């Protein structure tokens, strides 16, 4: 049995964790989902390889399983919180009934819910508090921040002087400056999805070639070494073989096991290994310039500080978008029946050496000006990888010679320049004058509305299953004769990718061709891949290595120098309305067009006659092995001895071995033994610090000093400094909905489920003989002997014969009109009026048999001999229309 666990999400903060998964019974090569009641035992361990005695937590639950799916709350019987507090990373083992525990264990490093988050609703337990890198409360609880707002100092005692009239009070301080703008409005709704473009025209199929006789097979040549087989984007519904490669979340992975089913690559290190990682965020931008110092202000008496307004409530988080459904796996085509076993013929001569496997890229390490590189050689240069487009590639620097080198995997781009720093803080206050009146408390601005969640993308269509080829007939055993001729060359090595350089809209690419486009690499998923732009054609191209993402914005610039005291401001007006919300993102692109029809299968060659028994020839040489490609060995281990061209993953990058018996050499510090294959992007700088907390409440005013004796009338005091900020302006209105997305590019011309096949058939290709029959009554039929030609068409399946149509047309008089297509069956009366010419056809899965014969009218007349009749070369067209069965 096997289990596939999934994470689950909830809106509250529970003390349990929901574990959801799917159970399969492995029977043969096909996994079947379980149904019914199962007893599951869950255990948590400190390490992947911990023994059973090291278990830290265990719980057994009886669950109901439907189509393999189950869901259970962990922690209902045994508390989870204590073990989660003490162990930041755990490994989950699952046992089904009395079976042994499943392997490998699943990493439990990220808890779906912050079990410890309940601590912040009561008492918090930090060791200190820092804001923007500055400690405001130390480990002993002492306040180290700005003293503004704490308890005020005692007022000074007035100086004693001679009796006199009291001095005039200073003028009240002016109203404070305008309050800050309200928060930005919520983003507008997503624009509507653009319409899908119409399908483009399908090119005509070329005529089938003449079928040649097949000689006896020689021994197969040695296959090339196993290379990776790229299968496109990872799907949970596909079972992958060992060495299959997929793309997932911008990175590429290689399968380490056979029957790799439902294991998410980035969460399953025992089943998948990283092949090429997406570039990390680029470095931070430079610091913005300091703010301009404020102009000096006129000294005046400071008014008492107004109370700090309450902090605004946090905005409501936007809802999480729904998870798209996983598309079902396509059906597996039926296996054709085995043909009868023919008699054993004599041993033929040894076959010629096998054809070498297809050339893959050959990694040569770091680029050197002194090395002459061959076509398809790959090198690394300044953090990126390149592939040679020419032979004898000498001293041409890869990043400035696009005609000689193409980018294979590009390093991530640098991040944008950071935003300018905030303006300088106000200058120090002027000399103390008479106390001004207290300013009013500013109002709290409203929170912005939550953004609208994006719509869930549609599930892509399932590709059609290819038809099963027909079995060839078994040849008869021939008489004993001389030794047969040498057999055909051995089978070629497995198909590898063929790098074609930068993508061009004027080139038709083959399946497994690889190209570079806009800094990333893609692999072709189809044959005759023409005019399909790689980054917007997921049905035709799959991502091979993605360009690193742009770096995050730089941290805010440091605060400007402290300005001199500001001038006394006029009465502050009410704060302006908040800015209008940003326009919503453009709508998602239209869904990809339906996959093209499967190409026709070539005709099966006739089985040659078995040669007579002769002397056994000497053993021929073994077929040449295909050229060595890289062999991916997973994560690097100091205890493994690697061969030359072995590839490993280490610290987020990939490396290739340059030597044999490569043992104990750490890849990132051993350039003589390892060379960089795909580098991890440079990590971005730390993001900007969170906003400063709200200012604490104003402390109590100190005790006033004793009143001194009246002095002489003093001069009128200066005008006091500006009062506190005015109220916060209202929140800005929600931005308008985003514009409707542009209509997607026009897709290839569709064929309305109609496919045509055309062939010209000569007189020699019409063979003698076959039969064409018609049931004239129950148990009785009329039969004609015919000349015939078999037209193999893979598109004629049993489903087409049951639910679609097959029609055949021909050109009866090509010397008169080559565009006159007449439907079959077709009869034409000879000028003698003694017989008819008849052209007819019959269909079977994968084939149309064309018949030509004479229908005699006058039994006493002499008509042509059909077996040696010289026929005109005739052009035939077969039209295949697929259909769907009605109710």
Secondary structure, 3 states (H helix, E strand, C coil): CEEEEEECCCCCCCCCEEEEEEEEEEECCEEEECCEEEEEEEEEECCCCCCHHHCCEEEEEEEEEECCEEEEEECCCCCCHHHHHHCCCCEEEEEECCCCCCCCCEECCCCCCCHHHHHHHCCCCCCCEEECCEEEECCCCCECCCCCCCCCCCCCCCCCCCCCCCCCCCCCCCCCCCCCCCCCCCCCCCCCCCCCCCCCCCCCCCCCCCCCCECCCCCCCCCCCCCCEEEEECCCCCEECCCEEEEECCEEEEECCCCEECCCHHHCCCCEEEEECCCCCCCCCCCCCCCCCCCCCCCCCCCCCCCCCCCCCCCCCCCCCCCCCCCCCCCCCCCCCCCCCCCCCCCCCCCCCCCCCCCCCEEEEECCCCCEECCCEEEEECCEEEEECCCCEECCCHHHCCCCEEEEECCCCCCCCCCCCCCCCCCCCCCCCCCCCCCCCCCCCCCCCCCCCCCCCCCCCCCCCCCCCCCCCCCCCCCCCCCCCCCCCCCCCCCCCEEEEECCCCCEECCCEEEEECCEEEEECCCCEECCCHHHCCCCEEEEECCCCCCCCCCCCCCCCCCCCCCCCCCCCCCCCCCCCCCCCCCCCCCCCCCCCCCCCCCCCCECCCCCCCCCCCCCCCCCCCCCCCEEEEECCCCCEECCCEEEEECCEEEEECCCCEECCCHHHCCCCEEEEECCCCCCCCCCCCCCCCCCCCCCCCCCCCCCCCCCCCCCCCCCCCCCCCCCCCCCCCCCCCCCCCCCCCCCCCCCCEEEEEEEECCCCCEEEEEEEEEEECCEEEEEEEEEEEEECCCCCHHHHHHCEEEEEECCCCCCCCCCCEECCEEEECCCCCEEEEEEEEEECCEEEEEEEEEECCCCCCCCCHHHCCCCCEEEEEEEECCCCCC
